[in-house]
Amino acid sequence: MAEIIRFPSGGRVPATTIPRAEFERLAELALDVVDRIILLLDEADGSADSEDGGDAEPSLAAPVGGPSQRLWAAGGDRDLERE
Protein backbone atom coordinates (compact mmCIF):
# COMPACT_ATOMS: atom_id res chain seq x y z
CA MET A 1 0.00 0.00 0.00
CA ALA A 2 1.21 3.50 -0.77
CA GLU A 3 2.65 5.60 1.97
CA ILE A 4 0.39 8.49 2.95
CA ILE A 5 2.14 11.83 3.22
CA ARG A 6 0.14 14.29 5.26
CA PHE A 7 0.27 18.04 4.83
CA PRO A 8 1.85 19.82 7.76
CA SER A 9 -0.78 21.22 10.05
CA GLY A 10 -0.16 24.91 10.39
CA GLY A 11 -2.01 27.56 12.25
CA ARG A 12 -5.35 28.54 10.82
CA VAL A 13 -5.67 31.86 9.07
CA PRO A 14 -8.75 33.72 10.24
CA ALA A 15 -11.18 34.75 7.52
CA THR A 16 -11.74 38.44 6.99
CA THR A 17 -13.96 40.47 4.74
CA ILE A 18 -12.43 42.41 1.89
CA PRO A 19 -13.92 45.02 -0.43
CA ARG A 20 -15.54 43.68 -3.61
CA ALA A 21 -13.04 45.55 -5.80
CA GLU A 22 -10.14 43.84 -4.02
CA PHE A 23 -11.83 40.45 -4.41
CA GLU A 24 -12.34 41.04 -8.14
CA ARG A 25 -8.70 42.13 -8.52
CA LEU A 26 -7.49 38.98 -6.78
CA ALA A 27 -9.84 36.80 -8.85
CA GLU A 28 -8.49 38.35 -12.07
CA LEU A 29 -4.94 37.78 -10.84
CA ALA A 30 -5.72 34.12 -10.11
CA LEU A 31 -7.23 33.68 -13.59
CA ASP A 32 -4.16 35.29 -15.17
CA VAL A 33 -1.88 32.90 -13.27
CA VAL A 34 -3.95 29.91 -14.40
CA ASP A 35 -3.84 31.14 -18.02
CA ARG A 36 -0.05 31.44 -17.83
CA ILE A 37 0.29 27.94 -16.36
CA ILE A 38 -1.89 26.49 -19.13
CA LEU A 39 0.17 28.34 -21.75
CA LEU A 40 3.41 26.96 -20.29
CA LEU A 41 2.00 23.43 -20.23
CA ASP A 42 0.76 23.75 -23.82
CA GLU A 43 4.18 24.94 -24.98
CA ALA A 44 5.95 22.12 -23.13
CA ASP A 45 3.56 19.49 -24.46
CA GLY A 46 4.19 20.20 -28.12
CA SER A 47 1.89 19.50 -31.03
CA ALA A 48 -0.03 16.23 -31.10
CA ASP A 49 0.35 16.18 -34.88
CA SER A 50 4.15 16.02 -34.49
CA GLU A 51 4.05 12.99 -32.18
CA ASP A 52 4.18 9.38 -33.34
CA GLY A 53 0.58 8.27 -33.34
CA GLY A 54 -0.48 11.66 -32.04
CA ASP A 55 -3.74 11.42 -33.92
CA ALA A 56 -4.54 7.97 -32.53
CA GLU A 57 -6.49 9.35 -29.58
CA PRO A 58 -10.14 8.40 -29.19
CA SER A 59 -12.96 10.87 -29.51
CA LEU A 60 -13.47 13.16 -26.54
CA ALA A 61 -17.28 12.94 -26.55
CA ALA A 62 -19.65 10.52 -24.87
CA PRO A 63 -22.56 9.05 -26.86
CA VAL A 64 -25.87 10.82 -26.49
CA GLY A 65 -28.89 8.65 -25.87
CA GLY A 66 -26.85 5.47 -25.58
CA PRO A 67 -28.08 2.57 -23.48
CA SER A 68 -25.36 3.07 -20.88
CA GLN A 69 -21.96 4.61 -20.39
CA ARG A 70 -20.29 1.20 -20.52
CA LEU A 71 -20.04 1.51 -24.29
CA TRP A 72 -18.40 4.91 -23.94
CA ALA A 73 -16.04 3.69 -21.21
CA ALA A 74 -14.88 0.82 -23.41
CA GLY A 75 -13.49 3.39 -25.85
CA GLY A 76 -12.59 2.88 -29.45
CA ASP A 77 -9.89 3.55 -31.99
CA ARG A 78 -11.81 5.93 -34.26
CA ASP A 79 -10.78 9.59 -34.21
CA LEU A 80 -14.08 11.43 -34.30
CA GLU A 81 -12.70 14.88 -33.51
CA ARG A 82 -13.18 17.60 -36.10
CA GLU A 83 -9.92 18.95 -37.45
MMTF fields as JSON, N, C-alpha, C and O atoms, coordinates in Angstrom:
{
  "mmtfVersion": "1.0.0",
  "mmtfProducer": "UNKNOWN",
  "numBonds": 331,
  "numAtoms": 332,
  "numGroups": 83,
  "numChains": 1,
  "numModels": 1,
  "chainsPerModel": [1],
  "groupsPerChain": [83],
  "chainIdList": ["A"],
  "bondAtomList": [4, 2, 8, 6, 12, 10, 16, 14, 20, 18, 24, 22, 28, 26, 32, 30, 36, 34, 40, 38, 44, 42, 48, 46, 52, 50, 56, 54, 60, 58, 64, 62, 68, 66, 72, 70, 76, 74, 80, 78, 84, 82, 88, 86, 92, 90, 96, 94, 100, 98, 104, 102, 108, 106, 112, 110, 116, 114, 120, 118, 124, 122, 128, 126, 132, 130, 136, 134, 140, 138, 144, 142, 148, 146, 152, 150, 156, 154, 160, 158, 164, 162, 168, 166, 172, 170, 176, 174, 180, 178, 184, 182, 188, 186, 192, 190, 196, 194, 200, 198, 204, 202, 208, 206, 212, 210, 216, 214, 220, 218, 224, 222, 228, 226, 232, 230, 236, 234, 240, 238, 244, 242, 248, 246, 252, 250, 256, 254, 260, 258, 264, 262, 268, 266, 272, 270, 276, 274, 280, 278, 284, 282, 288, 286, 292, 290, 296, 294, 300, 298, 304, 302, 308, 306, 312, 310, 316, 314, 320, 318, 324, 322, 328, 326],
  "bondOrderList": [1, 1, 1, 1, 1, 1, 1, 1, 1, 1, 1, 1, 1, 1, 1, 1, 1, 1, 1, 1, 1, 1, 1, 1, 1, 1, 1, 1, 1, 1, 1, 1, 1, 1, 1, 1, 1, 1, 1, 1, 1, 1, 1, 1, 1, 1, 1, 1, 1, 1, 1, 1, 1, 1, 1, 1, 1, 1, 1, 1, 1, 1, 1, 1, 1, 1, 1, 1, 1, 1, 1, 1, 1, 1, 1, 1, 1, 1, 1, 1, 1, 1],
  "groupList": [{"groupName": "MET", "atomNameList": ["N", "CA", "C", "O"], "elementList": ["N", "C", "C", "O"], "formalChargeList": [0, 0, 0, 0], "bondAtomList": [1, 0, 2, 1, 3, 2], "bondOrderList": [1, 1, 2], "singleLetterCode": "M", "chemCompType": "L-PEPTIDE LINKING"}, {"groupName": "ALA", "atomNameList": ["N", "CA", "C", "O"], "elementList": ["N", "C", "C", "O"], "formalChargeList": [0, 0, 0, 0], "bondAtomList": [1, 0, 2, 1, 3, 2], "bondOrderList": [1, 1, 2], "singleLetterCode": "A", "chemCompType": "L-PEPTIDE LINKING"}, {"groupName": "GLU", "atomNameList": ["N", "CA", "C", "O"], "elementList": ["N", "C", "C", "O"], "formalChargeList": [0, 0, 0, 0], "bondAtomList": [1, 0, 2, 1, 3, 2], "bondOrderList": [1, 1, 2], "singleLetterCode": "E", "chemCompType": "L-PEPTIDE LINKING"}, {"groupName": "ILE", "atomNameList": ["N", "CA", "C", "O"], "elementList": ["N", "C", "C", "O"], "formalChargeList": [0, 0, 0, 0], "bondAtomList": [1, 0, 2, 1, 3, 2], "bondOrderList": [1, 1, 2], "singleLetterCode": "I", "chemCompType": "L-PEPTIDE LINKING"}, {"groupName": "ARG", "atomNameList": ["N", "CA", "C", "O"], "elementList": ["N", "C", "C", "O"], "formalChargeList": [0, 0, 0, 0], "bondAtomList": [1, 0, 2, 1, 3, 2], "bondOrderList": [1, 1, 2], "singleLetterCode": "R", "chemCompType": "L-PEPTIDE LINKING"}, {"groupName": "PHE", "atomNameList": ["N", "CA", "C", "O"], "elementList": ["N", "C", "C", "O"], "formalChargeList": [0, 0, 0, 0], "bondAtomList": [1, 0, 2, 1, 3, 2], "bondOrderList": [1, 1, 2], "singleLetterCode": "F", "chemCompType": "L-PEPTIDE LINKING"}, {"groupName": "PRO", "atomNameList": ["N", "CA", "C", "O"], "elementList": ["N", "C", "C", "O"], "formalChargeList": [0, 0, 0, 0], "bondAtomList": [1, 0, 2, 1, 3, 2], "bondOrderList": [1, 1, 2], "singleLetterCode": "P", "chemCompType": "L-PEPTIDE LINKING"}, {"groupName": "SER", "atomNameList": ["N", "CA", "C", "O"], "elementList": ["N", "C", "C", "O"], "formalChargeList": [0, 0, 0, 0], "bondAtomList": [1, 0, 2, 1, 3, 2], "bondOrderList": [1, 1, 2], "singleLetterCode": "S", "chemCompType": "L-PEPTIDE LINKING"}, {"groupName": "GLY", "atomNameList": ["N", "CA", "C", "O"], "elementList": ["N", "C", "C", "O"], "formalChargeList": [0, 0, 0, 0], "bondAtomList": [1, 0, 2, 1, 3, 2], "bondOrderList": [1, 1, 2], "singleLetterCode": "G", "chemCompType": "PEPTIDE LINKING"}, {"groupName": "VAL", "atomNameList": ["N", "CA", "C", "O"], "elementList": ["N", "C", "C", "O"], "formalChargeList": [0, 0, 0, 0], "bondAtomList": [1, 0, 2, 1, 3, 2], "bondOrderList": [1, 1, 2], "singleLetterCode": "V", "chemCompType": "L-PEPTIDE LINKING"}, {"groupName": "THR", "atomNameList": ["N", "CA", "C", "O"], "elementList": ["N", "C", "C", "O"], "formalChargeList": [0, 0, 0, 0], "bondAtomList": [1, 0, 2, 1, 3, 2], "bondOrderList": [1, 1, 2], "singleLetterCode": "T", "chemCompType": "L-PEPTIDE LINKING"}, {"groupName": "LEU", "atomNameList": ["N", "CA", "C", "O"], "elementList": ["N", "C", "C", "O"], "formalChargeList": [0, 0, 0, 0], "bondAtomList": [1, 0, 2, 1, 3, 2], "bondOrderList": [1, 1, 2], "singleLetterCode": "L", "chemCompType": "L-PEPTIDE LINKING"}, {"groupName": "ASP", "atomNameList": ["N", "CA", "C", "O"], "elementList": ["N", "C", "C", "O"], "formalChargeList": [0, 0, 0, 0], "bondAtomList": [1, 0, 2, 1, 3, 2], "bondOrderList": [1, 1, 2], "singleLetterCode": "D", "chemCompType": "L-PEPTIDE LINKING"}, {"groupName": "GLN", "atomNameList": ["N", "CA", "C", "O"], "elementList": ["N", "C", "C", "O"], "formalChargeList": [0, 0, 0, 0], "bondAtomList": [1, 0, 2, 1, 3, 2], "bondOrderList": [1, 1, 2], "singleLetterCode": "Q", "chemCompType": "L-PEPTIDE LINKING"}, {"groupName": "TRP", "atomNameList": ["N", "CA", "C", "O"], "elementList": ["N", "C", "C", "O"], "formalChargeList": [0, 0, 0, 0], "bondAtomList": [1, 0, 2, 1, 3, 2], "bondOrderList": [1, 1, 2], "singleLetterCode": "W", "chemCompType": "L-PEPTIDE LINKING"}],
  "groupTypeList": [0, 1, 2, 3, 3, 4, 5, 6, 7, 8, 8, 4, 9, 6, 1, 10, 10, 3, 6, 4, 1, 2, 5, 2, 4, 11, 1, 2, 11, 1, 11, 12, 9, 9, 12, 4, 3, 3, 11, 11, 11, 12, 2, 1, 12, 8, 7, 1, 12, 7, 2, 12, 8, 8, 12, 1, 2, 6, 7, 11, 1, 1, 6, 9, 8, 8, 6, 7, 13, 4, 11, 14, 1, 1, 8, 8, 12, 4, 12, 11, 2, 4, 2],
  "groupIdList": [1, 2, 3, 4, 5, 6, 7, 8, 9, 10, 11, 12, 13, 14, 15, 16, 17, 18, 19, 20, 21, 22, 23, 24, 25, 26, 27, 28, 29, 30, 31, 32, 33, 34, 35, 36, 37, 38, 39, 40, 41, 42, 43, 44, 45, 46, 47, 48, 49, 50, 51, 52, 53, 54, 55, 56, 57, 58, 59, 60, 61, 62, 63, 64, 65, 66, 67, 68, 69, 70, 71, 72, 73, 74, 75, 76, 77, 78, 79, 80, 81, 82, 83],
  "secStructList": [7, 7, 7, 7, 7, 7, 7, 7, 7, 7, 7, 7, 7, 7, 7, 7, 7, 7, 7, 2, 2, 2, 2, 2, 2, 2, 2, 2, 2, 2, 2, 2, 2, 2, 2, 2, 2, 2, 2, 2, 2, 2, 2, 2, 2, 7, 7, 4, 4, 4, 1, 6, 6, 6, 6, 7, 7, 7, 7, 1, 7, 7, 7, 1, 1, 7, 1, 7, 6, 2, 2, 2, 2, 2, 7, 7, 1, 7, 7, 7, 7, 7, 7],
  "xCoordList": [0.844, 0.0, 0.89, 1.973, 0.429, 1.211, 1.318, 0.413, 2.444, 2.649, 1.864, 1.901, 1.173, 0.387, 1.24, 1.751, 1.386, 2.142, 1.137, 0.398, 1.114, 0.142, 0.73, 1.933, -0.152, 0.265, 0.576, -0.082, 1.576, 1.854, 0.676, 0.1, 0.34, -0.778, -0.234, 0.509, -0.609, -0.161, -1.288, -2.404, -0.985, -2.012, -3.065, -2.759, -4.269, -5.353, -5.281, -4.925, -5.623, -5.667, -7.113, -7.999, -7.363, -8.748, -9.281, -8.561, -10.539, -11.179, -11.531, -11.943, -11.362, -11.74, -12.554, -12.543, -13.238, -13.964, -13.062, -12.28, -13.19, -12.427, -13.406, -14.485, -13.04, -13.916, -14.09, -13.193, -15.239, -15.536, -14.486, -14.089, -14.041, -13.038, -11.745, -11.118, -11.35, -10.139, -10.337, -9.431, -11.517, -11.826, -11.755, -11.166, -12.356, -12.344, -10.922, -10.575, -10.097, -8.701, -7.952, -7.196, -8.165, -7.494, -7.998, -7.221, -9.289, -9.84, -9.238, -8.884, -9.118, -8.488, -7.026, -6.544, -6.332, -4.938, -4.836, -3.963, -5.721, -5.715, -5.992, -5.345, -6.937, -7.232, -6.046, -5.76, -5.359, -4.163, -3.073, -2.411, -2.886, -1.881, -2.245, -1.378, -3.513, -3.951, -3.736, -3.27, -4.069, -3.842, -2.368, -2.033, -1.487, -0.046, 0.431, 1.261, -0.088, 0.291, -0.156, 0.601, -1.385, -1.891, -1.051, -0.743, -0.676, 0.166, 1.518, 2.001, 2.128, 3.413, 3.28, 4.143, 2.206, 1.997, 1.758, 2.255, 0.999, 0.761, 2.057, 2.283, 2.909, 4.184, 5.099, 5.807, 5.089, 5.952, 5.458, 6.252, 4.152, 3.556, 3.837, 3.948, 3.953, 4.19, 2.906, 1.828, 3.041, 1.889, 1.608, 2.523, 0.348, -0.026, 0.213, 0.47, 0.132, 0.35, 1.803, 2.089, 2.733, 4.152, 4.564, 5.654, 3.711, 4.049, 3.752, 2.875, 4.489, 4.183, 2.831, 2.634, 1.913, 0.577, -0.189, -1.111, 0.172, -0.475, -1.935, -2.689, -2.338, -3.736, -4.513, -5.662, -3.899, -4.542, -5.344, -5.628, -5.709, -6.488, -7.961, -8.418, -8.708, -10.139, -10.882, -10.34, -12.111, -12.956, -13.134, -13.088, -13.336, -13.474, -14.927, -15.199, -15.856, -17.276, -17.9, -17.486, -18.89, -19.655, -20.876, -21.372, -21.372, -22.555, -23.78, -23.933, -24.632, -25.866, -26.987, -27.141, -27.762, -28.893, -28.503, -29.312, -27.279, -26.847, -27.481, -27.988, -27.458, -28.08, -27.38, -28.03, -26.083, -25.357, -23.99, -23.594, -23.285, -21.956, -20.896, -19.719, -21.278, -20.289, -19.7, -18.51, -20.546, -20.041, -19.012, -17.968, -19.319, -18.402, -17.113, -16.026, -17.222, -16.044, -15.126, -13.916, -15.695, -14.88, -13.951, -12.896, -14.346, -13.491, -13.519, -14.298, -12.684, -12.595, -11.332, -10.585, -11.098, -9.893, -10.194, -9.298, -11.452, -11.806, -11.576, -11.939, -10.979, -10.777, -11.958, -12.042, -12.861, -14.076, -14.011, -15.022, -12.839, -12.7, -12.647, -12.084, -13.253, -13.184, -11.836, -11.362, -11.234, -9.922, -10.091, -9.103],
  "yCoordList": [-1.17, 0.0, 1.234, 1.232, 2.269, 3.497, 4.203, 4.163, 4.837, 5.598, 6.907, 7.578, 7.263, 8.489, 9.605, 9.499, 10.668, 11.828, 12.913, 13.386, 13.293, 14.288, 15.689, 15.897, 16.643, 18.035, 18.474, 18.04, 19.333, 19.824, 20.658, 21.456, 20.451, 21.223, 22.531, 22.556, 23.585, 24.907, 25.622, 25.113, 26.773, 27.564, 28.018, 28.28, 28.107, 28.539, 30.044, 30.809, 30.443, 31.86, 32.306, 31.751, 33.287, 33.716, 34.393, 35.122, 34.14, 34.75, 36.197, 36.531, 37.033, 38.436, 38.854, 38.175, 39.937, 40.466, 41.455, 42.181, 41.463, 42.409, 43.126, 42.607, 44.299, 45.016, 44.234, 43.501, 44.396, 43.682, 43.967, 43.059, 45.204, 45.552, 44.772, 44.318, 44.616, 43.84, 42.372, 41.733, 41.835, 40.446, 40.246, 39.274, 41.163, 41.045, 41.15, 40.452, 42.012, 42.131, 40.827, 40.366, 40.239, 38.977, 37.834, 36.963, 37.833, 36.798, 36.916, 35.903, 38.131, 38.346, 37.901, 37.296, 38.202, 37.783, 36.256, 35.697, 35.591, 34.123, 33.562, 32.598, 34.144, 33.676, 33.903, 33.065, 35.029, 35.286, 34.257, 33.786, 33.909, 32.903, 31.556, 30.869, 31.177, 29.907, 29.924, 28.934, 31.035, 31.139, 30.974, 30.313, 31.564, 31.435, 30.001, 29.505, 29.341, 27.94, 27.07, 26.221, 27.277, 26.494, 26.752, 25.82, 28.011, 28.343, 27.638, 27.093, 27.645, 26.959, 25.458, 24.851, 24.86, 23.428, 23.112, 22.105, 23.962, 23.752, 23.841, 23.046, 24.803, 24.944, 23.753, 23.299, 23.252, 22.123, 20.824, 19.925, 20.721, 19.486, 19.276, 18.134, 20.33, 20.2, 19.899, 19.802, 19.755, 19.504, 18.013, 17.212, 17.648, 16.231, 15.718, 14.528, 16.597, 16.178, 15.801, 15.047, 16.319, 16.018, 14.722, 14.207, 14.194, 12.993, 11.742, 11.75, 10.661, 9.381, 8.916, 8.753, 8.705, 8.266, 9.329, 9.01, 10.586, 11.663, 11.836, 12.437, 11.307, 11.422, 10.152, 10.002, 9.244, 7.969, 8.021, 6.983, 9.221, 9.345, 9.138, 9.479, 8.585, 8.396, 9.725, 10.746, 9.684, 10.87, 11.321, 10.506, 12.615, 13.156, 13.299, 13.902, 12.77, 12.936, 11.615, 10.549, 11.695, 10.519, 10.407, 11.424, 9.192, 9.046, 9.658, 9.607, 10.229, 10.818, 9.827, 9.319, 9.558, 8.653, 7.192, 6.358, 6.866, 5.472, 4.694, 5.287, 3.365, 2.567, 2.703, 2.636, 2.889, 3.075, 3.662, 3.753, 4.053, 4.611, 3.522, 3.83, 2.279, 1.2, 1.182, 0.923, 1.461, 1.508, 2.62, 2.436, 3.778, 4.91, 4.599, 4.923, 3.977, 3.689, 2.681, 2.692, 1.81, 0.818, 1.477, 0.934, 2.655, 3.389, 2.811, 1.905, 3.328, 2.88, 3.434, 4.176, 3.071, 3.547, 4.533, 4.899, 4.964, 5.932, 7.348, 7.666, 8.186, 9.588, 10.372, 10.624, 10.752, 11.432, 12.935, 13.626, 13.444, 14.879, 15.592, 15.087, 16.787, 17.595, 18.294, 18.814, 18.306, 18.948, 20.407, 21.123],
  "zCoordList": [0.0, 0.0, 0.0, 0.585, -0.652, -0.765, 0.58, 1.413, 0.747, 1.973, 1.881, 0.85, 2.923, 2.948, 3.525, 4.64, 2.76, 3.218, 3.569, 2.706, 4.802, 5.258, 5.141, 5.302, 4.855, 4.832, 6.25, 7.195, 6.406, 7.762, 8.255, 7.516, 9.507, 10.054, 10.601, 11.583, 9.964, 10.391, 11.112, 11.217, 11.59, 12.25, 11.253, 10.09, 11.7, 10.824, 10.601, 11.498, 9.398, 9.067, 9.215, 8.565, 10.052, 10.237, 8.974, 8.292, 8.682, 7.518, 7.829, 8.94, 6.837, 6.993, 5.777, 4.751, 5.892, 4.742, 4.015, 4.629, 2.691, 1.887, 0.963, 0.678, 0.502, -0.432, -1.736, -2.153, -2.365, -3.608, -4.685, -5.416, -4.787, -5.802, -5.577, -6.535, -4.334, -4.016, -4.367, -4.901, -4.071, -4.411, -5.925, -6.399, -6.679, -8.139, -8.685, -9.638, -8.093, -8.525, -8.278, -9.133, -7.109, -6.781, -7.658, -8.05, -7.965, -8.846, -10.244, -10.848, -10.762, -12.071, -12.054, -13.012, -10.97, -10.838, -10.858, -11.522, -10.134, -10.11, -11.5, -11.912, -12.229, -13.585, -14.519, -15.374, -14.36, -15.171, -14.891, -15.816, -13.636, -13.268, -13.887, -14.427, -13.812, -14.401, -15.911, -16.476, -16.576, -18.022, -18.366, -19.35, -17.572, -17.827, -17.623, -18.385, -16.602, -16.361, -17.527, -17.995, -17.998, -19.128, -20.369, -21.111, -20.604, -21.747, -21.658, -22.651, -20.479, -20.293, -20.533, -21.168, -20.028, -20.234, -21.702, -22.207, -22.397, -23.822, -24.614, -25.526, -24.273, -24.976, -24.705, -25.603, -23.486, -23.133, -23.747, -24.023, -23.961, -24.461, -25.939, -26.385, -26.692, -28.122, -28.878, -28.293, -30.167, -31.03, -31.12, -31.308, -30.987, -31.096, -32.504, -32.691, -33.504, -34.882, -35.138, -36.067, -34.321, -34.494, -33.801, -34.051, -32.939, -32.183, -32.998, -33.861, -32.72, -33.341, -32.841, -31.637, -33.74, -33.342, -32.589, -31.838, -32.772, -32.038, -32.372, -31.607, -33.52, -33.916, -33.581, -33.995, -32.84, -32.53, -31.24, -30.641, -30.808, -29.583, -29.889, -30.98, -28.948, -29.187, -29.132, -28.709, -29.561, -29.513, -28.072, -27.15, -27.881, -26.539, -26.112, -25.073, -26.871, -26.55, -26.135, -26.591, -25.275, -24.874, -25.776, -26.261, -26.014, -26.856, -26.188, -24.968, -26.999, -26.492, -26.744, -27.855, -25.718, -25.871, -25.947, -26.354, -25.562, -25.582, -24.444, -23.492, -24.534, -23.476, -22.126, -21.083, -22.137, -20.885, -21.201, -22.364, -20.172, -20.391, -20.494, -20.683, -20.375, -20.516, -21.918, -22.099, -22.91, -24.285, -24.435, -25.061, -23.852, -23.936, -23.185, -23.663, -22.018, -21.205, -21.888, -21.665, -22.718, -23.414, -24.423, -24.75, -24.919, -25.847, -27.242, -27.538, -28.075, -29.452, -30.077, -29.439, -31.325, -31.99, -33.116, -33.877, -33.227, -34.262, -33.742, -32.61, -34.566, -34.208, -34.753, -35.955, -33.879, -34.303, -34.067, -34.197, -33.724, -33.509, -34.85, -35.822, -34.882, -36.098, -36.149, -35.139, -37.296, -37.454, -37.741, -37.906]
}
